[in-house]
Amino acid sequence: MATAANRYLRYYLIQGADHLHKRVPEFQRFYARKYTEVPKHKHKRALVLTARKSLGVIVGLLHRNEPYRSEEERHT
């Protein structure tokens, strides 16, 4: 995520990602995988990558005008 962008938006996206990785299984797995992949600043890097993924999901949902459904709900 570019640091030259709106710092308040960046802050709130990362705060949202912090809550997502604690509560949504799909994002928990993604966060855990990224946490183990990076050598330094593991939590911060995994959190920023989770925020980027969540932003992609949010934009896609807004574009398709549909509510969020977890991975388990999509496959049933």
PyMOL Python script that loads the backbone (N, CA, C, O; Angstrom):
from pymol import cmd

cmd.read_pdbstr("""\
ATOM      1  N   MET A   1       0.847  -1.173   0.000  1.00  0.00           N
ATOM      2  CA  MET A   1       0.000   0.000   0.000  1.00  0.00           C
ATOM      3  C   MET A   1       0.890   1.233   0.000  1.00  0.00           C
ATOM      4  O   MET A   1       1.810   1.350   0.810  1.00  0.00           O
ATOM      5  N   ALA A   2       0.613   2.124  -0.893  1.00  0.00           N
ATOM      6  CA  ALA A   2       1.444   3.307  -1.046  1.00  0.00           C
ATOM      7  C   ALA A   2       1.329   4.216   0.175  1.00  0.00           C
ATOM      8  O   ALA A   2       0.234   4.496   0.661  1.00  0.00           O
ATOM      9  N   THR A   3       2.477   4.665   0.653  1.00  0.00           N
ATOM     10  CA  THR A   3       2.455   5.555   1.812  1.00  0.00           C
ATOM     11  C   THR A   3       2.120   6.983   1.406  1.00  0.00           C
ATOM     12  O   THR A   3       1.844   7.818   2.267  1.00  0.00           O
ATOM     13  N   ALA A   4       2.138   7.278   0.106  1.00  0.00           N
ATOM     14  CA  ALA A   4       1.817   8.624  -0.357  1.00  0.00           C
ATOM     15  C   ALA A   4       0.305   8.856  -0.439  1.00  0.00           C
ATOM     16  O   ALA A   4      -0.146   9.984  -0.635  1.00  0.00           O
ATOM     17  N   ALA A   5      -0.455   7.801  -0.291  1.00  0.00           N
ATOM     18  CA  ALA A   5      -1.914   7.924  -0.374  1.00  0.00           C
ATOM     19  C   ALA A   5      -2.465   8.520   0.928  1.00  0.00           C
ATOM     20  O   ALA A   5      -1.703   8.904   1.816  1.00  0.00           O
ATOM     21  N   ASN A   6      -3.764   8.588   1.027  1.00  0.00           N
ATOM     22  CA  ASN A   6      -4.431   9.139   2.198  1.00  0.00           C
ATOM     23  C   ASN A   6      -4.066   8.319   3.443  1.00  0.00           C
ATOM     24  O   ASN A   6      -4.388   7.133   3.520  1.00  0.00           O
ATOM     25  N   ARG A   7      -3.409   8.934   4.398  1.00  0.00           N
ATOM     26  CA  ARG A   7      -2.934   8.193   5.568  1.00  0.00           C
ATOM     27  C   ARG A   7      -4.070   7.739   6.469  1.00  0.00           C
ATOM     28  O   ARG A   7      -3.945   6.725   7.155  1.00  0.00           O
ATOM     29  N   TYR A   8      -5.170   8.470   6.479  1.00  0.00           N
ATOM     30  CA  TYR A   8      -6.310   8.062   7.304  1.00  0.00           C
ATOM     31  C   TYR A   8      -6.978   6.829   6.715  1.00  0.00           C
ATOM     32  O   TYR A   8      -7.372   5.921   7.447  1.00  0.00           O
ATOM     33  N   LEU A   9      -7.105   6.798   5.401  1.00  0.00           N
ATOM     34  CA  LEU A   9      -7.672   5.623   4.741  1.00  0.00           C
ATOM     35  C   LEU A   9      -6.796   4.410   4.982  1.00  0.00           C
ATOM     36  O   LEU A   9      -7.299   3.325   5.276  1.00  0.00           O
ATOM     37  N   ARG A  10      -5.488   4.584   4.860  1.00  0.00           N
ATOM     38  CA  ARG A  10      -4.549   3.494   5.105  1.00  0.00           C
ATOM     39  C   ARG A  10      -4.677   2.986   6.540  1.00  0.00           C
ATOM     40  O   ARG A  10      -4.701   1.778   6.774  1.00  0.00           O
ATOM     41  N   TYR A  11      -4.759   3.902   7.491  1.00  0.00           N
ATOM     42  CA  TYR A  11      -4.882   3.528   8.898  1.00  0.00           C
ATOM     43  C   TYR A  11      -6.131   2.682   9.130  1.00  0.00           C
ATOM     44  O   TYR A  11      -6.067   1.639   9.781  1.00  0.00           O
ATOM     45  N   TYR A  12      -7.265   3.132   8.599  1.00  0.00           N
ATOM     46  CA  TYR A  12      -8.511   2.412   8.833  1.00  0.00           C
ATOM     47  C   TYR A  12      -8.575   1.089   8.076  1.00  0.00           C
ATOM     48  O   TYR A  12      -9.195   0.141   8.557  1.00  0.00           O
ATOM     49  N   LEU A  13      -7.958   1.004   6.922  1.00  0.00           N
ATOM     50  CA  LEU A  13      -7.896  -0.277   6.212  1.00  0.00           C
ATOM     51  C   LEU A  13      -7.080  -1.291   7.008  1.00  0.00           C
ATOM     52  O   LEU A  13      -7.447  -2.463   7.094  1.00  0.00           O
ATOM     53  N   ILE A  14      -5.983  -0.838   7.582  1.00  0.00           N
ATOM     54  CA  ILE A  14      -5.143  -1.745   8.369  1.00  0.00           C
ATOM     55  C   ILE A  14      -5.836  -2.131   9.670  1.00  0.00           C
ATOM     56  O   ILE A  14      -5.718  -3.272  10.115  1.00  0.00           O
ATOM     57  N   GLN A  15      -6.556  -1.195  10.285  1.00  0.00           N
ATOM     58  CA  GLN A  15      -7.327  -1.537  11.484  1.00  0.00           C
ATOM     59  C   GLN A  15      -8.402  -2.570  11.152  1.00  0.00           C
ATOM     60  O   GLN A  15      -8.630  -3.507  11.917  1.00  0.00           O
ATOM     61  N   GLY A  16      -9.055  -2.392  10.015  1.00  0.00           N
ATOM     62  CA  GLY A  16     -10.062  -3.360   9.576  1.00  0.00           C
ATOM     63  C   GLY A  16      -9.449  -4.719   9.310  1.00  0.00           C
ATOM     64  O   GLY A  16     -10.041  -5.745   9.645  1.00  0.00           O
ATOM     65  N   ALA A  17      -8.270  -4.737   8.712  1.00  0.00           N
ATOM     66  CA  ALA A  17      -7.583  -6.001   8.443  1.00  0.00           C
ATOM     67  C   ALA A  17      -7.194  -6.689   9.745  1.00  0.00           C
ATOM     68  O   ALA A  17      -7.210  -7.917   9.827  1.00  0.00           O
ATOM     69  N   ASP A  18      -6.847  -5.910  10.758  1.00  0.00           N
ATOM     70  CA  ASP A  18      -6.501  -6.490  12.056  1.00  0.00           C
ATOM     71  C   ASP A  18      -7.705  -7.219  12.648  1.00  0.00           C
ATOM     72  O   ASP A  18      -7.560  -8.300  13.217  1.00  0.00           O
ATOM     73  N   HIS A  19      -8.870  -6.639  12.518  1.00  0.00           N
ATOM     74  CA  HIS A  19     -10.076  -7.301  13.018  1.00  0.00           C
ATOM     75  C   HIS A  19     -10.460  -8.492  12.141  1.00  0.00           C
ATOM     76  O   HIS A  19     -10.920  -9.517  12.645  1.00  0.00           O
ATOM     77  N   LEU A  20     -10.271  -8.355  10.839  1.00  0.00           N
ATOM     78  CA  LEU A  20     -10.596  -9.457   9.934  1.00  0.00           C
ATOM     79  C   LEU A  20      -9.749 -10.679  10.224  1.00  0.00           C
ATOM     80  O   LEU A  20     -10.268 -11.795  10.272  1.00  0.00           O
ATOM     81  N   HIS A  21      -8.460 -10.487  10.417  1.00  0.00           N
ATOM     82  CA  HIS A  21      -7.597 -11.657  10.600  1.00  0.00           C
ATOM     83  C   HIS A  21      -7.842 -12.347  11.940  1.00  0.00           C
ATOM     84  O   HIS A  21      -7.393 -13.474  12.145  1.00  0.00           O
ATOM     85  N   LYS A  22      -8.536 -11.695  12.836  1.00  0.00           N
ATOM     86  CA  LYS A  22      -8.870 -12.321  14.115  1.00  0.00           C
ATOM     87  C   LYS A  22     -10.215 -13.040  14.076  1.00  0.00           C
ATOM     88  O   LYS A  22     -10.466 -13.914  14.906  1.00  0.00           O
ATOM     89  N   ARG A  23     -11.090 -12.685  13.121  1.00  0.00           N
ATOM     90  CA  ARG A  23     -12.462 -13.183  13.154  1.00  0.00           C
ATOM     91  C   ARG A  23     -12.916 -13.994  11.943  1.00  0.00           C
ATOM     92  O   ARG A  23     -13.822 -14.817  12.071  1.00  0.00           O
ATOM     93  N   VAL A  24     -12.323 -13.789  10.791  1.00  0.00           N
ATOM     94  CA  VAL A  24     -12.768 -14.460   9.564  1.00  0.00           C
ATOM     95  C   VAL A  24     -11.752 -15.539   9.195  1.00  0.00           C
ATOM     96  O   VAL A  24     -10.584 -15.229   8.961  1.00  0.00           O
ATOM     97  N   PRO A  25     -12.182 -16.808   9.140  1.00  0.00           N
ATOM     98  CA  PRO A  25     -11.232 -17.905   8.895  1.00  0.00           C
ATOM     99  C   PRO A  25     -10.414 -17.756   7.614  1.00  0.00           C
ATOM    100  O   PRO A  25      -9.226 -18.077   7.607  1.00  0.00           O
ATOM    101  N   GLU A  26     -11.020 -17.281   6.542  1.00  0.00           N
ATOM    102  CA  GLU A  26     -10.299 -17.101   5.279  1.00  0.00           C
ATOM    103  C   GLU A  26      -9.129 -16.127   5.450  1.00  0.00           C
ATOM    104  O   GLU A  26      -8.034 -16.366   4.941  1.00  0.00           O
ATOM    105  N   PHE A  27      -9.371 -15.041   6.162  1.00  0.00           N
ATOM    106  CA  PHE A  27      -8.324 -14.053   6.384  1.00  0.00           C
ATOM    107  C   PHE A  27      -7.350 -14.520   7.463  1.00  0.00           C
ATOM    108  O   PHE A  27      -6.190 -14.105   7.451  1.00  0.00           O
ATOM    109  N   GLN A  28      -7.782 -15.365   8.391  1.00  0.00           N
ATOM    110  CA  GLN A  28      -6.868 -15.929   9.387  1.00  0.00           C
ATOM    111  C   GLN A  28      -5.813 -16.786   8.702  1.00  0.00           C
ATOM    112  O   GLN A  28      -4.626 -16.692   9.013  1.00  0.00           O
ATOM    113  N   ARG A  29      -6.257 -17.626   7.763  1.00  0.00           N
ATOM    114  CA  ARG A  29      -5.317 -18.481   7.044  1.00  0.00           C
ATOM    115  C   ARG A  29      -4.352 -17.652   6.199  1.00  0.00           C
ATOM    116  O   ARG A  29      -3.152 -17.926   6.167  1.00  0.00           O
ATOM    117  N   PHE A  30      -4.884 -16.636   5.517  1.00  0.00           N
ATOM    118  CA  PHE A  30      -4.041 -15.781   4.684  1.00  0.00           C
ATOM    119  C   PHE A  30      -2.999 -15.063   5.537  1.00  0.00           C
ATOM    120  O   PHE A  30      -1.822 -15.027   5.178  1.00  0.00           O
ATOM    121  N   TYR A  31      -3.423 -14.493   6.659  1.00  0.00           N
ATOM    122  CA  TYR A  31      -2.512 -13.781   7.564  1.00  0.00           C
ATOM    123  C   TYR A  31      -1.427 -14.732   8.077  1.00  0.00           C
ATOM    124  O   TYR A  31      -0.248 -14.381   8.091  1.00  0.00           O
ATOM    125  N   ALA A  32      -1.824 -15.924   8.494  1.00  0.00           N
ATOM    126  CA  ALA A  32      -0.857 -16.882   9.031  1.00  0.00           C
ATOM    127  C   ALA A  32       0.166 -17.289   7.973  1.00  0.00           C
ATOM    128  O   ALA A  32       1.351 -17.426   8.275  1.00  0.00           O
ATOM    129  N   ARG A  33      -0.289 -17.483   6.736  1.00  0.00           N
ATOM    130  CA  ARG A  33       0.627 -17.853   5.656  1.00  0.00           C
ATOM    131  C   ARG A  33       1.621 -16.728   5.381  1.00  0.00           C
ATOM    132  O   ARG A  33       2.817 -16.981   5.231  1.00  0.00           O
ATOM    133  N   LYS A  34       1.139 -15.501   5.316  1.00  0.00           N
ATOM    134  CA  LYS A  34       2.024 -14.370   5.045  1.00  0.00           C
ATOM    135  C   LYS A  34       2.957 -14.110   6.225  1.00  0.00           C
ATOM    136  O   LYS A  34       4.099 -13.694   6.033  1.00  0.00           O
ATOM    137  N   TYR A  35       2.480 -14.350   7.434  1.00  0.00           N
ATOM    138  CA  TYR A  35       3.299 -14.154   8.635  1.00  0.00           C
ATOM    139  C   TYR A  35       4.523 -15.064   8.597  1.00  0.00           C
ATOM    140  O   TYR A  35       5.620 -14.655   8.977  1.00  0.00           O
ATOM    141  N   THR A  36       4.331 -16.295   8.138  1.00  0.00           N
ATOM    142  CA  THR A  36       5.462 -17.230   8.103  1.00  0.00           C
ATOM    143  C   THR A  36       6.386 -16.988   6.913  1.00  0.00           C
ATOM    144  O   THR A  36       7.542 -17.410   6.939  1.00  0.00           O
ATOM    145  N   GLU A  37       5.895 -16.313   5.865  1.00  0.00           N
ATOM    146  CA  GLU A  37       6.698 -16.108   4.659  1.00  0.00           C
ATOM    147  C   GLU A  37       7.745 -15.004   4.788  1.00  0.00           C
ATOM    148  O   GLU A  37       8.819 -15.102   4.194  1.00  0.00           O
ATOM    149  N   VAL A  38       7.450 -13.967   5.548  1.00  0.00           N
ATOM    150  CA  VAL A  38       8.350 -12.812   5.565  1.00  0.00           C
ATOM    151  C   VAL A  38       9.390 -12.943   6.680  1.00  0.00           C
ATOM    152  O   VAL A  38       9.081 -13.466   7.751  1.00  0.00           O
ATOM    153  N   PRO A  39      10.623 -12.472   6.438  1.00  0.00           N
ATOM    154  CA  PRO A  39      11.678 -12.628   7.431  1.00  0.00           C
ATOM    155  C   PRO A  39      11.667 -11.572   8.541  1.00  0.00           C
ATOM    156  O   PRO A  39      11.991 -11.886   9.687  1.00  0.00           O
ATOM    157  N   LYS A  40      11.295 -10.306   8.214  1.00  0.00           N
ATOM    158  CA  LYS A  40      11.326  -9.239   9.213  1.00  0.00           C
ATOM    159  C   LYS A  40       9.984  -8.541   9.278  1.00  0.00           C
ATOM    160  O   LYS A  40       9.227  -8.538   8.307  1.00  0.00           O
ATOM    161  N   HIS A  41       9.694  -7.951  10.420  1.00  0.00           N
ATOM    162  CA  HIS A  41       8.457  -7.200  10.631  1.00  0.00           C
ATOM    163  C   HIS A  41       7.244  -8.040  10.248  1.00  0.00           C
ATOM    164  O   HIS A  41       6.373  -7.592   9.502  1.00  0.00           O
ATOM    165  N   LYS A  42       7.200  -9.247  10.764  1.00  0.00           N
ATOM    166  CA  LYS A  42       6.195 -10.226  10.352  1.00  0.00           C
ATOM    167  C   LYS A  42       4.765  -9.733  10.522  1.00  0.00           C
ATOM    168  O   LYS A  42       3.970  -9.816   9.586  1.00  0.00           O
ATOM    169  N   HIS A  43       4.428  -9.222  11.704  1.00  0.00           N
ATOM    170  CA  HIS A  43       3.049  -8.811  11.961  1.00  0.00           C
ATOM    171  C   HIS A  43       2.644  -7.649  11.057  1.00  0.00           C
ATOM    172  O   HIS A  43       1.576  -7.680  10.447  1.00  0.00           O
ATOM    173  N   LYS A  44       3.481  -6.640  10.970  1.00  0.00           N
ATOM    174  CA  LYS A  44       3.142  -5.465  10.159  1.00  0.00           C
ATOM    175  C   LYS A  44       3.007  -5.827   8.687  1.00  0.00           C
ATOM    176  O   LYS A  44       2.071  -5.383   8.022  1.00  0.00           O
ATOM    177  N   ARG A  45       3.922  -6.620   8.178  1.00  0.00           N
ATOM    178  CA  ARG A  45       3.887  -6.988   6.758  1.00  0.00           C
ATOM    179  C   ARG A  45       2.664  -7.855   6.461  1.00  0.00           C
ATOM    180  O   ARG A  45       1.973  -7.634   5.466  1.00  0.00           O
ATOM    181  N   ALA A  46       2.398  -8.836   7.316  1.00  0.00           N
ATOM    182  CA  ALA A  46       1.234  -9.690   7.106  1.00  0.00           C
ATOM    183  C   ALA A  46      -0.055  -8.882   7.209  1.00  0.00           C
ATOM    184  O   ALA A  46      -1.015  -9.153   6.488  1.00  0.00           O
ATOM    185  N   LEU A  47      -0.082  -7.906   8.087  1.00  0.00           N
ATOM    186  CA  LEU A  47      -1.272  -7.066   8.254  1.00  0.00           C
ATOM    187  C   LEU A  47      -1.506  -6.199   7.020  1.00  0.00           C
ATOM    188  O   LEU A  47      -2.646  -6.060   6.575  1.00  0.00           O
ATOM    189  N   VAL A  48      -0.464  -5.624   6.470  1.00  0.00           N
ATOM    190  CA  VAL A  48      -0.611  -4.798   5.269  1.00  0.00           C
ATOM    191  C   VAL A  48      -1.049  -5.657   4.083  1.00  0.00           C
ATOM    192  O   VAL A  48      -1.890  -5.232   3.290  1.00  0.00           O
ATOM    193  N   LEU A  49      -0.494  -6.846   3.957  1.00  0.00           N
ATOM    194  CA  LEU A  49      -0.911  -7.736   2.867  1.00  0.00           C
ATOM    195  C   LEU A  49      -2.360  -8.181   3.038  1.00  0.00           C
ATOM    196  O   LEU A  49      -3.083  -8.328   2.052  1.00  0.00           O
ATOM    197  N   THR A  50      -2.787  -8.397   4.273  1.00  0.00           N
ATOM    198  CA  THR A  50      -4.177  -8.745   4.537  1.00  0.00           C
ATOM    199  C   THR A  50      -5.087  -7.571   4.195  1.00  0.00           C
ATOM    200  O   THR A  50      -6.181  -7.769   3.667  1.00  0.00           O
ATOM    201  N   ALA A  51      -4.649  -6.360   4.489  1.00  0.00           N
ATOM    202  CA  ALA A  51      -5.431  -5.167   4.145  1.00  0.00           C
ATOM    203  C   ALA A  51      -5.570  -5.041   2.634  1.00  0.00           C
ATOM    204  O   ALA A  51      -6.641  -4.693   2.138  1.00  0.00           O
ATOM    205  N   ARG A  52      -4.504  -5.320   1.903  1.00  0.00           N
ATOM    206  CA  ARG A  52      -4.568  -5.266   0.439  1.00  0.00           C
ATOM    207  C   ARG A  52      -5.552  -6.284  -0.100  1.00  0.00           C
ATOM    208  O   ARG A  52      -6.330  -5.987  -1.007  1.00  0.00           O
ATOM    209  N   LYS A  53      -5.520  -7.496   0.462  1.00  0.00           N
ATOM    210  CA  LYS A  53      -6.459  -8.531   0.020  1.00  0.00           C
ATOM    211  C   LYS A  53      -7.887  -8.109   0.345  1.00  0.00           C
ATOM    212  O   LYS A  53      -8.777  -8.263  -0.491  1.00  0.00           O
ATOM    213  N   SER A  54      -8.119  -7.584   1.537  1.00  0.00           N
ATOM    214  CA  SER A  54      -9.471  -7.176   1.926  1.00  0.00           C
ATOM    215  C   SER A  54      -9.978  -6.046   1.040  1.00  0.00           C
ATOM    216  O   SER A  54     -11.166  -5.993   0.720  1.00  0.00           O
ATOM    217  N   LEU A  55      -9.092  -5.149   0.644  1.00  0.00           N
ATOM    218  CA  LEU A  55      -9.488  -4.067  -0.243  1.00  0.00           C
ATOM    219  C   LEU A  55      -9.942  -4.608  -1.596  1.00  0.00           C
ATOM    220  O   LEU A  55     -10.923  -4.127  -2.163  1.00  0.00           O
ATOM    221  N   GLY A  56      -9.233  -5.600  -2.108  1.00  0.00           N
ATOM    222  CA  GLY A  56      -9.646  -6.236  -3.358  1.00  0.00           C
ATOM    223  C   GLY A  56     -11.006  -6.897  -3.237  1.00  0.00           C
ATOM    224  O   GLY A  56     -11.825  -6.819  -4.152  1.00  0.00           O
ATOM    225  N   VAL A  57     -11.248  -7.553  -2.100  1.00  0.00           N
ATOM    226  CA  VAL A  57     -12.548  -8.191  -1.854  1.00  0.00           C
ATOM    227  C   VAL A  57     -13.643  -7.137  -1.764  1.00  0.00           C
ATOM    228  O   VAL A  57     -14.720  -7.310  -2.335  1.00  0.00           O
ATOM    229  N   ILE A  58     -13.379  -6.054  -1.054  1.00  0.00           N
ATOM    230  CA  ILE A  58     -14.375  -4.984  -0.885  1.00  0.00           C
ATOM    231  C   ILE A  58     -14.725  -4.349  -2.229  1.00  0.00           C
ATOM    232  O   ILE A  58     -15.901  -4.145  -2.531  1.00  0.00           O
ATOM    233  N   VAL A  59     -13.723  -4.041  -3.024  1.00  0.00           N
ATOM    234  CA  VAL A  59     -13.968  -3.426  -4.335  1.00  0.00           C
ATOM    235  C   VAL A  59     -14.759  -4.378  -5.222  1.00  0.00           C
ATOM    236  O   VAL A  59     -15.678  -3.953  -5.924  1.00  0.00           O
ATOM    237  N   GLY A  60     -14.414  -5.650  -5.198  1.00  0.00           N
ATOM    238  CA  GLY A  60     -15.145  -6.631  -5.991  1.00  0.00           C
ATOM    239  C   GLY A  60     -16.593  -6.749  -5.564  1.00  0.00           C
ATOM    240  O   GLY A  60     -17.485  -6.834  -6.409  1.00  0.00           O
ATOM    241  N   LEU A  61     -16.837  -6.756  -4.263  1.00  0.00           N
ATOM    242  CA  LEU A  61     -18.212  -6.844  -3.762  1.00  0.00           C
ATOM    243  C   LEU A  61     -19.014  -5.613  -4.132  1.00  0.00           C
ATOM    244  O   LEU A  61     -20.184  -5.722  -4.499  1.00  0.00           O
ATOM    245  N   LEU A  62     -18.407  -4.452  -4.041  1.00  0.00           N
ATOM    246  CA  LEU A  62     -19.104  -3.222  -4.424  1.00  0.00           C
ATOM    247  C   LEU A  62     -19.387  -3.199  -5.926  1.00  0.00           C
ATOM    248  O   LEU A  62     -20.446  -2.743  -6.357  1.00  0.00           O
ATOM    249  N   HIS A  63     -18.443  -3.690  -6.709  1.00  0.00           N
ATOM    250  CA  HIS A  63     -18.618  -3.712  -8.157  1.00  0.00           C
ATOM    251  C   HIS A  63     -19.763  -4.641  -8.562  1.00  0.00           C
ATOM    252  O   HIS A  63     -20.550  -4.315  -9.450  1.00  0.00           O
ATOM    253  N   ARG A  64     -19.851  -5.804  -7.902  1.00  0.00           N
ATOM    254  CA  ARG A  64     -20.910  -6.774  -8.208  1.00  0.00           C
ATOM    255  C   ARG A  64     -22.190  -6.515  -7.426  1.00  0.00           C
ATOM    256  O   ARG A  64     -23.210  -7.162  -7.668  1.00  0.00           O
ATOM    257  N   ASN A  65     -22.142  -5.569  -6.487  1.00  0.00           N
ATOM    258  CA  ASN A  65     -23.296  -5.212  -5.662  1.00  0.00           C
ATOM    259  C   ASN A  65     -23.874  -6.428  -4.934  1.00  0.00           C
ATOM    260  O   ASN A  65     -25.066  -6.717  -5.033  1.00  0.00           O
ATOM    261  N   GLU A  66     -23.014  -7.127  -4.208  1.00  0.00           N
ATOM    262  CA  GLU A  66     -23.456  -8.298  -3.458  1.00  0.00           C
ATOM    263  C   GLU A  66     -22.853  -8.284  -2.062  1.00  0.00           C
ATOM    264  O   GLU A  66     -21.806  -7.669  -1.854  1.00  0.00           O
ATOM    265  N   PRO A  67     -23.484  -8.943  -1.107  1.00  0.00           N
ATOM    266  CA  PRO A  67     -22.945  -8.978   0.262  1.00  0.00           C
ATOM    267  C   PRO A  67     -21.779  -9.965   0.364  1.00  0.00           C
ATOM    268  O   PRO A  67     -21.610 -10.837  -0.488  1.00  0.00           O
ATOM    269  N   TYR A  68     -20.989  -9.810   1.410  1.00  0.00           N
ATOM    270  CA  TYR A  68     -19.862 -10.715   1.643  1.00  0.00           C
ATOM    271  C   TYR A  68     -20.382 -12.053   2.127  1.00  0.00           C
ATOM    272  O   TYR A  68     -21.231 -12.125   3.016  1.00  0.00           O
ATOM    273  N   ARG A  69     -19.863 -13.104   1.531  1.00  0.00           N
ATOM    274  CA  ARG A  69     -20.143 -14.462   1.994  1.00  0.00           C
ATOM    275  C   ARG A  69     -18.807 -15.145   2.212  1.00  0.00           C
ATOM    276  O   ARG A  69     -17.895 -15.019   1.395  1.00  0.00           O
ATOM    277  N   SER A  70     -18.693 -15.869   3.318  1.00  0.00           N
ATOM    278  CA  SER A  70     -17.434 -16.538   3.609  1.00  0.00           C
ATOM    279  C   SER A  70     -17.197 -17.656   2.594  1.00  0.00           C
ATOM    280  O   SER A  70     -18.088 -18.027   1.830  1.00  0.00           O
ATOM    281  N   GLU A  71     -15.982 -18.176   2.608  1.00  0.00           N
ATOM    282  CA  GLU A  71     -15.604 -19.234   1.683  1.00  0.00           C
ATOM    283  C   GLU A  71     -16.495 -20.462   1.855  1.00  0.00           C
ATOM    284  O   GLU A  71     -16.859 -21.112   0.875  1.00  0.00           O
ATOM    285  N   GLU A  72     -16.842 -20.775   3.097  1.00  0.00           N
ATOM    286  CA  GLU A  72     -17.688 -21.936   3.373  1.00  0.00           C
ATOM    287  C   GLU A  72     -19.102 -21.742   2.820  1.00  0.00           C
ATOM    288  O   GLU A  72     -19.708 -22.684   2.310  1.00  0.00           O
ATOM    289  N   GLU A  73     -19.621 -20.522   2.922  1.00  0.00           N
ATOM    290  CA  GLU A  73     -20.963 -20.222   2.410  1.00  0.00           C
ATOM    291  C   GLU A  73     -21.009 -20.287   0.897  1.00  0.00           C
ATOM    292  O   GLU A  73     -22.030 -20.666   0.324  1.00  0.00           O
ATOM    293  N   ARG A  74     -19.921 -19.922   0.244  1.00  0.00           N
ATOM    294  CA  ARG A  74     -19.893 -19.927  -1.223  1.00  0.00           C
ATOM    295  C   ARG A  74     -19.913 -21.338  -1.790  1.00  0.00           C
ATOM    296  O   ARG A  74     -20.412 -21.551  -2.895  1.00  0.00           O
ATOM    297  N   HIS A  75     -19.375 -22.311  -1.045  1.00  0.00           N
ATOM    298  CA  HIS A  75     -19.273 -23.670  -1.550  1.00  0.00           C
ATOM    299  C   HIS A  75     -20.453 -24.551  -1.132  1.00  0.00           C
ATOM    300  O   HIS A  75     -20.461 -25.746  -1.430  1.00  0.00           O
ATOM    301  N   THR A  76     -21.430 -23.992  -0.460  1.00  0.00           N
ATOM    302  CA  THR A  76     -22.588 -24.820  -0.085  1.00  0.00           C
ATOM    303  C   THR A  76     -23.786 -24.471  -0.920  1.00  0.00           C
ATOM    304  O   THR A  76     -24.852 -25.063  -0.747  1.00  0.00           O
TER     305      THR A  76
END
""", "prot")
cmd.dss("prot")
cmd.show_as("cartoon", "prot")
cmd.util.cbc("prot")
cmd.orient("prot")
